[in-house]
């Protein structure tokens, strides 16, 4: 096969926008320059390394696998029910700049100035997609096993100066790649479990880090589209599917529902943990390759770069050039758009034409909550944000009752995250923590501040006042344990 992305199937445009963000996550980070230390080590997500890599090459493991759950199709759809499987990844492309010597030979260099423009050696990437076609869900063999290849290649681009003389060339090279994709369908408790695994089967031997990444699949992820069947959310499965969903196993790939909210025909298997139906903010004008940052902050940082820094960034990569040019061209109105809006997710949606509702009010769009006044409550004359507004509140001594036990500063609790507020919550599950404060917000909610007992930096977090916050129903009170917060007795709790 050739590394050419096929035409987008109907209904996948929106999903591909999300998938592309996954594909290029971490591709190039601010300040988008080749000389930046953070851009010396790239390709952190979805890397499937070559199986024959030497230990000293520090290659990633060669495989990943995911399991998705589908509702068993009805009799009318069973005969034709199928899932289209697409594998997407980046193929590394080495861009080597070579200077032409007087004798006609060429020497590899890190940088060459041609007609006043800097040309840099750099590692680019080529988008690749493997379409396995339709995988039947019922009535036929329950598994498939296919080996697909991506050819390598080499292209040369001459470099000429302002007088038309050839002063060098750019050589782009790609290693051939091979990927084995296996699928298996089985029934479980009235549902269908679809397993998909991907393994890098590059036949060569990688002796160092550079050779290993050149033979790797990068940003690897899966797009699954069901026809005649519906996927089941594994993050929030219906009660009837909860046990089957809990038995699904994931390895370096996590499936979530994708597409329009409420749709269940598409799943994105990503190398990073996402929520169902992930979206790109409508205010975002383009990719910045760092989804953990805020577009507005990154844009402002780019604008503060010197012209010399911007010139290097433009020379580093065409995609970096797009970012620099886009940020430089932004108007004040564009920047204001990046600031976003605050919307009340719990506010009632007005129904046009409803009885007793003024037509003008019903048609009015929701306003920007930054212009709204905070909820009114008695502050005793003090500003609502001032702690003196309620002298009865004392986070250092207040307590909250959990399962009949008063929990206050110094109490030990076990953490059971349930709000799915952050992917980091997964690492807190089952951990023992020490309560540092019990706080109340202006809406009457209670939040318990804590530090993890087994965190070596717990004392430093406490000193800085940097805490983790959980709701009372996410905590399990524990009996007092003799000793100081960092005593062995405390640490044993996290091993139980």
VEXDREN-2710 file (C-alpha; in Angstrom, 1 decimal):
% VEXDREN-2710
k/r/px/py/pz
1/UNK/0.0/0.0/0.0
2/UNK/1.0/3.6/-0.4
3/UNK/1.1/6.1/2.4
4/UNK/-1.8/8.1/1.0
5/UNK/-4.8/9.0/3.1
6/UNK/-8.0/7.8/1.2
7/UNK/-11.0/10.0/0.7
8/UNK/-12.9/10.6/3.9
9/UNK/-16.0/8.4/4.1
10/UNK/-19.3/10.1/4.7
11/UNK/-19.9/10.8/8.4
12/UNK/-16.2/10.7/9.4
13/UNK/-15.3/14.3/8.8
14/UNK/-16.0/15.4/12.4
15/UNK/-14.3/12.3/13.8
16/UNK/-11.2/12.9/11.7
17/UNK/-10.8/16.3/13.2
18/UNK/-10.4/14.7/16.6
19/UNK/-8.3/11.9/15.2
20/UNK/-5.9/14.3/13.6
21/UNK/-5.4/16.1/16.9
22/UNK/-4.5/12.7/18.4
23/UNK/-2.2/11.9/15.4
24/UNK/-0.2/15.1/15.8
25/UNK/-0.3/15.4/19.6
26/UNK/3.3/16.4/20.7
27/UNK/4.5/16.5/17.1
28/UNK/6.2/19.8/17.7
29/UNK/5.9/21.9/20.9
30/UNK/6.2/25.6/21.7
31/UNK/8.5/27.4/20.8
32/UNK/8.3/25.3/17.7
33/UNK/12.0/25.5/17.1
34/UNK/14.4/22.6/16.3
35/UNK/16.9/23.9/18.8
36/UNK/14.5/23.9/21.7
37/UNK/15.3/21.2/24.3
38/UNK/11.7/20.0/24.5
39/UNK/11.8/19.3/20.7
40/UNK/14.8/17.0/21.0
41/UNK/12.7/14.1/22.3
42/UNK/9.5/13.8/20.2
43/UNK/6.9/11.1/19.4
44/UNK/5.7/10.3/22.9
45/UNK/2.2/9.1/22.0
46/UNK/1.0/5.9/20.2
47/UNK/4.5/4.8/19.2
48/UNK/4.7/1.1/18.2
49/UNK/8.4/0.3/18.0
50/UNK/10.2/-2.4/15.9
51/UNK/10.2/-5.8/17.5
52/UNK/13.8/-6.4/16.6
53/UNK/15.1/-3.3/18.4
54/UNK/18.3/-3.6/20.5
55/UNK/17.9/-2.9/24.2
56/UNK/20.1/0.2/23.9
57/UNK/17.7/1.8/21.3
58/UNK/15.0/2.4/24.0
59/UNK/12.3/1.5/21.5
60/UNK/8.7/1.4/22.5
61/UNK/6.9/-2.0/22.7
62/UNK/5.6/-3.1/19.3
63/UNK/1.9/-3.6/20.0
64/UNK/-1.3/-2.2/21.2
65/UNK/-4.8/-3.6/21.6
66/UNK/-8.3/-2.5/22.4
67/UNK/-11.8/-4.1/23.0
68/UNK/-15.0/-2.4/22.2
69/UNK/-18.6/-3.5/23.0
70/UNK/-21.5/-3.5/20.7
71/UNK/-25.2/-4.1/21.2
72/UNK/-26.2/-7.4/19.6
73/UNK/-28.0/-6.4/16.3
74/UNK/-31.6/-7.5/15.8
75/UNK/-32.5/-10.2/13.4
76/UNK/-33.2/-7.8/10.5
77/UNK/-29.6/-6.4/10.7
78/UNK/-27.7/-9.4/11.9
79/UNK/-26.9/-10.7/8.5
80/UNK/-25.3/-7.4/7.3
81/UNK/-23.9/-6.0/10.6
82/UNK/-20.3/-5.1/10.2
83/UNK/-17.6/-2.8/11.4
84/UNK/-15.1/-0.9/9.2
85/UNK/-11.7/-0.8/10.7
86/UNK/-9.1/1.9/9.8
87/UNK/-5.6/2.1/11.2
88/UNK/-3.9/5.6/11.1
89/UNK/-0.4/6.5/12.1
90/UNK/2.6/8.7/11.1
91/UNK/5.6/7.4/9.2
92/UNK/8.8/9.2/10.1
93/UNK/10.5/11.0/7.2
94/UNK/14.1/12.1/7.7
95/UNK/14.8/15.5/6.1
96/UNK/18.6/15.8/5.6
97/UNK/20.1/19.0/4.2
98/UNK/23.3/18.4/2.2
99/UNK/25.8/21.1/1.1
100/UNK/27.2/20.7/-2.4
101/UNK/31.0/20.8/-2.4
102/UNK/33.3/22.1/-5.2
103/UNK/34.0/18.6/-6.4
104/UNK/30.3/17.9/-6.8
105/UNK/30.0/15.7/-3.8
106/UNK/27.5/16.4/-1.0
107/UNK/28.0/16.7/2.8
108/UNK/25.2/16.4/5.3
109/UNK/24.8/19.6/7.4
110/UNK/22.4/20.7/10.1
111/UNK/21.7/24.0/8.5
112/UNK/22.3/25.6/5.1
113/UNK/21.5/29.2/4.2
114/UNK/20.2/29.5/0.7
115/UNK/19.3/32.9/-0.8
116/UNK/19.2/34.3/2.7
117/UNK/16.8/31.6/3.9
118/UNK/17.8/29.0/6.5
119/UNK/17.1/25.4/5.6
120/UNK/17.4/22.9/8.5
121/UNK/17.7/19.1/8.8
122/UNK/14.7/17.8/10.6
123/UNK/12.5/14.8/11.1
124/UNK/9.1/15.2/9.4
125/UNK/6.2/12.8/9.1
126/UNK/3.9/11.3/6.5
127/UNK/0.3/10.5/7.3
128/UNK/-0.6/6.8/6.6
129/UNK/-3.9/5.0/6.7
130/UNK/-4.7/1.3/6.4
131/UNK/-8.3/0.5/5.6
132/UNK/-9.2/-3.1/6.5
133/UNK/-12.6/-2.9/5.0
134/UNK/-15.7/-4.4/6.6
135/UNK/-15.3/-6.9/9.4
136/UNK/-18.5/-9.1/9.8
137/UNK/-19.9/-9.2/13.3
138/UNK/-22.1/-12.3/13.2
139/UNK/-22.7/-15.3/10.9
140/UNK/-19.1/-15.7/9.6
141/UNK/-15.6/-16.5/10.9
142/UNK/-15.1/-14.6/14.2
143/UNK/-11.6/-13.4/13.5
144/UNK/-9.3/-11.8/10.8
145/UNK/-5.5/-11.5/10.5
146/UNK/-3.9/-9.2/8.0
147/UNK/-0.4/-8.0/7.3
148/UNK/-0.2/-4.6/5.7
149/UNK/2.9/-2.8/4.5
150/UNK/3.9/0.8/3.8
151/UNK/6.7/1.3/1.3
152/UNK/9.8/3.3/2.2
153/UNK/11.2/5.8/-0.2
154/UNK/13.7/8.6/-1.0
155/UNK/13.2/11.9/-2.7
156/UNK/15.7/14.6/-3.5
157/UNK/15.0/18.3/-3.8
158/UNK/17.7/20.6/-5.2
159/UNK/18.5/23.9/-3.5
160/UNK/19.5/26.9/-5.7
161/UNK/20.7/30.3/-4.7
162/UNK/19.5/33.7/-6.0
163/UNK/21.7/33.2/-9.1
164/UNK/20.2/29.9/-10.0
165/UNK/23.3/27.9/-8.9
166/UNK/22.8/24.6/-7.1
167/UNK/24.3/24.9/-3.7
168/UNK/22.9/21.8/-2.0
169/UNK/19.9/19.5/-1.8
170/UNK/17.3/18.2/0.6
171/UNK/17.1/14.4/0.8
172/UNK/13.9/12.9/2.4
173/UNK/14.0/9.2/3.4
174/UNK/11.4/6.9/4.8
175/UNK/11.8/3.3/6.2
176/UNK/9.4/0.6/5.0
177/UNK/6.9/-0.4/7.6
178/UNK/4.8/-3.4/8.3
179/UNK/1.8/-3.7/10.6
180/UNK/-0.3/-6.8/11.5
181/UNK/-3.9/-6.1/12.4
182/UNK/-6.0/-8.8/14.0
183/UNK/-9.7/-8.7/14.9
184/UNK/-11.9/-11.1/16.9
185/UNK/-15.6/-11.0/17.7
186/UNK/-17.1/-12.9/20.6
187/UNK/-20.4/-12.8/22.6
188/UNK/-20.5/-11.7/26.2
189/UNK/-23.6/-11.5/28.3
190/UNK/-25.9/-10.5/25.4
191/UNK/-23.4/-8.2/23.8
192/UNK/-20.7/-8.5/21.1
193/UNK/-17.1/-7.8/22.1
194/UNK/-14.8/-6.7/19.2
195/UNK/-11.1/-7.0/19.8
196/UNK/-8.6/-5.2/17.6
197/UNK/-4.8/-5.5/18.0
198/UNK/-2.0/-3.9/16.0
199/UNK/1.6/-5.0/16.0
200/UNK/4.6/-3.5/14.3
201/UNK/6.3/-6.3/12.3
202/UNK/9.2/-4.4/10.9
203/UNK/11.8/-7.1/10.0
204/UNK/15.0/-5.0/10.4
205/UNK/17.2/-4.6/13.5
206/UNK/17.3/-1.2/15.1
207/UNK/20.6/-0.6/16.9
208/UNK/20.1/2.9/18.2
209/UNK/17.3/5.3/19.2
210/UNK/17.2/7.1/15.8
211/UNK/16.9/3.8/13.9
212/UNK/14.2/2.6/16.2
213/UNK/11.9/5.6/15.8
214/UNK/12.4/5.5/12.0
215/UNK/11.0/1.9/12.0
216/UNK/8.1/2.8/14.3
217/UNK/4.4/3.5/13.8
218/UNK/3.8/6.9/15.4
219/UNK/0.6/8.5/16.8
220/UNK/-1.1/5.1/16.1
221/UNK/-4.8/5.0/16.6
222/UNK/-7.9/3.2/15.3
223/UNK/-11.2/4.4/13.8
224/UNK/-14.1/1.9/13.9
225/UNK/-17.4/2.6/12.2
226/UNK/-20.3/0.2/12.8
227/UNK/-23.0/-0.5/10.2
228/UNK/-26.2/-2.2/11.4
229/UNK/-25.1/-2.2/15.0
230/UNK/-24.4/0.3/17.8
231/UNK/-21.3/0.6/20.1
232/UNK/-21.8/0.8/23.9
233/UNK/-20.0/3.4/25.9
234/UNK/-17.3/1.8/28.1
235/UNK/-16.9/4.9/30.2
236/UNK/-20.6/5.1/31.1
237/UNK/-22.1/1.8/30.1
238/UNK/-25.8/1.1/30.6
239/UNK/-26.5/-1.0/33.7
240/UNK/-27.3/-4.1/31.6
241/UNK/-23.8/-3.8/29.9
242/UNK/-21.8/-2.9/33.0
243/UNK/-20.4/-6.4/33.6
244/UNK/-19.5/-7.0/30.0
245/UNK/-17.9/-3.6/29.8
246/UNK/-15.8/-4.3/32.9
247/UNK/-14.4/-7.4/31.2
248/UNK/-13.1/-5.4/28.2
249/UNK/-9.3/-5.1/28.3
250/UNK/-7.2/-2.3/26.9
251/UNK/-3.5/-2.2/26.2
252/UNK/-2.0/1.2/25.2
253/UNK/-5.3/2.1/23.3
254/UNK/-8.5/3.4/24.9
255/UNK/-11.8/3.3/22.9
256/UNK/-14.3/6.1/23.3
257/UNK/-17.5/7.0/21.4
258/UNK/-16.8/9.6/18.7
259/UNK/-18.9/11.8/16.4
260/UNK/-21.9/13.9/17.2
261/UNK/-23.2/13.8/20.7
262/UNK/-25.6/10.9/21.1
263/UNK/-24.3/8.9/18.2
264/UNK/-23.1/5.4/18.7
265/UNK/-21.8/4.2/15.4
266/UNK/-18.2/5.3/15.6
267/UNK/-15.4/4.6/18.1
268/UNK/-12.0/6.2/18.3
269/UNK/-9.3/4.0/19.8
270/UNK/-6.7/6.5/21.0
271/UNK/-3.3/6.2/22.7
272/UNK/-4.4/8.8/25.2
273/UNK/-7.4/8.7/27.5
274/UNK/-10.3/10.7/26.2
275/UNK/-14.0/11.2/27.2
276/UNK/-16.9/10.0/25.0
277/UNK/-17.6/12.3/22.0
278/UNK/-14.5/14.5/22.3
279/UNK/-14.6/17.8/20.5
280/UNK/-12.3/20.6/19.3
281/UNK/-13.3/23.9/20.8
282/UNK/-15.1/26.0/18.1
283/UNK/-13.0/29.0/19.1
284/UNK/-9.7/27.2/18.2
285/UNK/-8.5/28.4/14.8
286/UNK/-6.0/25.6/14.2
287/UNK/-3.7/22.9/15.7
288/UNK/-0.9/23.8/18.1
289/UNK/0.1/20.2/18.8
290/UNK/-0.3/20.5/22.5
291/UNK/-3.8/19.7/23.8
292/UNK/-2.7/20.1/27.4
293/UNK/-2.1/23.8/26.9
294/UNK/-4.6/26.6/26.4
295/UNK/-4.8/28.0/22.8
296/UNK/-4.9/31.6/24.0
297/UNK/-1.8/31.3/26.2
298/UNK/0.2/29.5/23.4
299/UNK/-0.9/32.1/20.9
300/UNK/0.2/35.0/23.1
301/UNK/3.5/33.2/23.7
302/UNK/4.1/32.9/20.0
303/UNK/3.4/36.6/19.5
304/UNK/6.1/37.4/22.0
305/UNK/8.8/35.4/20.2
306/UNK/11.6/37.5/18.5
307/UNK/11.8/37.7/14.8
308/UNK/14.9/35.5/14.9
309/UNK/13.0/32.8/16.9
310/UNK/10.1/33.0/14.5
311/UNK/12.5/32.6/11.5
312/UNK/14.0/29.5/13.0
313/UNK/10.5/28.1/13.8
314/UNK/9.4/28.6/10.2
315/UNK/12.5/26.9/8.9
316/UNK/12.0/23.9/11.3
317/UNK/8.8/22.5/9.8
318/UNK/6.1/23.6/7.4
319/UNK/3.5/23.0/10.1
320/UNK/5.4/25.2/12.5
321/UNK/5.4/27.9/9.8
322/UNK/1.6/27.6/9.6
323/UNK/1.4/28.2/13.3
324/UNK/3.7/31.2/13.3
325/UNK/2.0/32.8/10.3
326/UNK/-1.5/32.2/11.8
327/UNK/-0.6/33.7/15.1
328/UNK/1.1/36.8/13.5
329/UNK/-2.0/37.4/11.4
330/UNK/-4.5/37.3/14.2
331/UNK/-6.5/40.4/15.0
332/UNK/-7.6/41.7/18.4
333/UNK/-11.0/40.2/17.6
334/UNK/-9.5/36.8/16.9
335/UNK/-7.7/36.9/20.2
336/UNK/-10.9/37.8/22.0
337/UNK/-12.6/34.8/20.4
338/UNK/-9.9/32.6/21.8
339/UNK/-10.9/33.7/25.3
340/UNK/-14.0/31.6/25.0
341/UNK/-17.3/31.8/26.8
342/UNK/-18.6/30.6/30.2
343/UNK/-21.9/28.8/29.7
344/UNK/-24.2/27.4/32.4
345/UNK/-24.4/23.6/31.6
346/UNK/-27.3/23.2/34.1
347/UNK/-29.4/26.1/33.0
348/UNK/-32.8/25.3/31.6
349/UNK/-33.1/25.6/27.8
350/UNK/-35.9/27.9/26.8
351/UNK/-38.6/26.4/24.6
352/UNK/-39.8/28.7/21.9
353/UNK/-43.5/29.3/21.9
354/UNK/-44.0/27.7/25.3
355/UNK/-47.0/28.9/27.3
356/UNK/-46.2/31.7/29.6
357/UNK/-42.9/32.5/28.0
358/UNK/-42.2/35.8/26.3
359/UNK/-41.2/35.1/22.6
360/UNK/-38.3/37.5/22.8
361/UNK/-36.9/35.8/25.9
362/UNK/-37.4/32.4/24.5
363/UNK/-35.4/33.2/21.3
364/UNK/-32.6/35.0/23.2
365/UNK/-29.3/33.1/23.0
366/UNK/-27.5/32.3/26.3
367/UNK/-25.3/35.1/27.5
368/UNK/-21.7/35.2/28.5
369/UNK/-21.7/34.3/32.2
370/UNK/-18.7/36.5/32.8
371/UNK/-21.1/39.4/32.6
372/UNK/-23.5/37.9/35.2
373/UNK/-23.6/38.8/38.8
374/UNK/-22.6/36.1/41.3
375/UNK/-25.4/34.4/43.4
376/UNK/-26.7/36.7/46.1
377/UNK/-26.1/35.7/49.7
378/UNK/-25.6/37.5/53.0
379/UNK/-22.0/38.6/53.3
380/UNK/-22.4/40.9/56.2
381/UNK/-21.1/43.7/54.1
382/UNK/-17.9/42.0/53.0
383/UNK/-17.2/41.2/49.4
384/UNK/-18.5/37.8/48.4
385/UNK/-15.0/36.6/47.5
386/UNK/-13.5/37.6/50.9
387/UNK/-13.2/34.8/53.5
388/UNK/-14.5/37.3/56.1
389/UNK/-17.8/37.1/54.3
390/UNK/-18.7/34.1/56.6
391/UNK/-16.7/34.2/59.8
392/UNK/-18.2/30.8/60.8
393/UNK/-16.2/29.1/58.0
394/UNK/-12.9/27.6/59.1
395/UNK/-11.3/25.2/56.6
396/UNK/-8.7/24.2/59.1
397/UNK/-11.1/23.0/61.7
398/UNK/-14.4/22.4/59.9
399/UNK/-15.5/18.8/59.4
400/UNK/-17.8/16.8/57.1
401/UNK/-19.6/13.6/58.0
402/UNK/-18.8/10.7/55.7
403/UNK/-20.4/7.3/56.4
404/UNK/-21.1/8.5/60.0
405/UNK/-17.5/9.5/60.6
406/UNK/-16.5/13.2/61.1
407/UNK/-13.6/13.9/58.6
408/UNK/-11.5/17.0/59.3
409/UNK/-7.9/18.2/58.9
410/UNK/-5.5/15.4/59.7
411/UNK/-8.0/12.6/59.0
412/UNK/-7.0/9.7/56.8
413/UNK/-9.2/8.7/53.9
414/UNK/-9.0/6.3/50.9
415/UNK/-9.7/8.0/47.6
416/UNK/-12.3/6.5/45.2
417/UNK/-12.6/9.0/42.3
418/UNK/-16.1/8.8/40.7
419/UNK/-16.6/12.3/39.1
420/UNK/-14.2/11.6/36.1
421/UNK/-13.0/15.1/36.5
422/UNK/-9.5/14.3/35.3
423/UNK/-7.6/11.4/33.8
424/UNK/-5.2/11.8/36.7
425/UNK/-8.0/10.5/39.0
426/UNK/-7.2/7.0/37.7
427/UNK/-3.9/7.1/39.5
428/UNK/-5.5/8.2/42.8
429/UNK/-7.9/5.3/42.9
430/UNK/-7.4/3.3/46.1
431/UNK/-4.7/5.6/47.5
432/UNK/-4.6/6.8/51.1
433/UNK/-4.6/10.5/51.6
434/UNK/-4.4/13.0/54.5
435/UNK/-7.1/15.7/54.7
436/UNK/-5.7/19.2/54.9
437/UNK/-8.9/21.2/54.9
438/UNK/-12.7/21.0/54.5
439/UNK/-14.0/23.9/52.3
440/UNK/-17.3/25.2/51.2
441/UNK/-18.0/27.1/48.0
442/UNK/-20.4/29.9/47.4
443/UNK/-23.0/27.5/46.0
444/UNK/-23.0/25.4/49.2
445/UNK/-20.8/22.5/47.9
446/UNK/-18.3/20.8/50.1
447/UNK/-14.8/20.1/48.9
448/UNK/-12.2/18.1/50.8
449/UNK/-8.6/19.1/50.2
450/UNK/-5.9/16.5/50.7
451/UNK/-2.4/15.2/49.9
452/UNK/-1.5/11.7/49.1
453/UNK/0.3/10.0/52.0
454/UNK/2.5/8.0/49.7
455/UNK/3.6/11.1/47.7
456/UNK/7.2/11.9/48.5
457/UNK/6.4/15.6/47.8
458/UNK/3.4/15.6/50.2
459/UNK/5.0/17.9/52.7
460/UNK/6.1/20.3/50.0
461/UNK/2.6/20.4/48.5
462/UNK/1.2/21.0/52.0
463/UNK/3.7/23.9/52.6
464/UNK/2.8/25.5/49.2
465/UNK/-0.9/24.9/49.8
466/UNK/-1.2/22.8/46.6
467/UNK/-3.9/20.3/47.3
468/UNK/-6.1/17.8/45.4
469/UNK/-9.8/18.3/45.9
470/UNK/-12.5/15.6/46.1
471/UNK/-16.2/15.5/47.0
472/UNK/-17.1/13.7/50.3
473/UNK/-18.8/10.9/48.4
474/UNK/-15.5/10.0/46.8
475/UNK/-13.7/9.4/50.1
476/UNK/-13.7/6.5/52.5
477/UNK/-12.8/7.4/56.1
478/UNK/-10.0/5.3/57.6
479/UNK/-9.1/4.7/61.3
480/UNK/-6.3/6.8/62.8
481/UNK/-2.9/5.2/62.3
482/UNK/-0.2/5.9/64.9
483/UNK/2.9/7.8/63.7
484/UNK/3.6/10.8/61.5
485/UNK/2.1/11.3/58.0
486/UNK/5.2/9.8/56.4
487/UNK/5.6/6.9/58.8
488/UNK/5.8/3.3/57.6
489/UNK/2.4/2.6/59.1
490/UNK/0.9/5.2/56.8
491/UNK/2.7/3.9/53.7
492/UNK/1.5/0.3/54.4
493/UNK/-2.1/1.5/53.9
494/UNK/-1.4/2.1/50.2
495/UNK/-0.2/-1.5/49.8
496/UNK/-3.3/-3.1/51.2
END
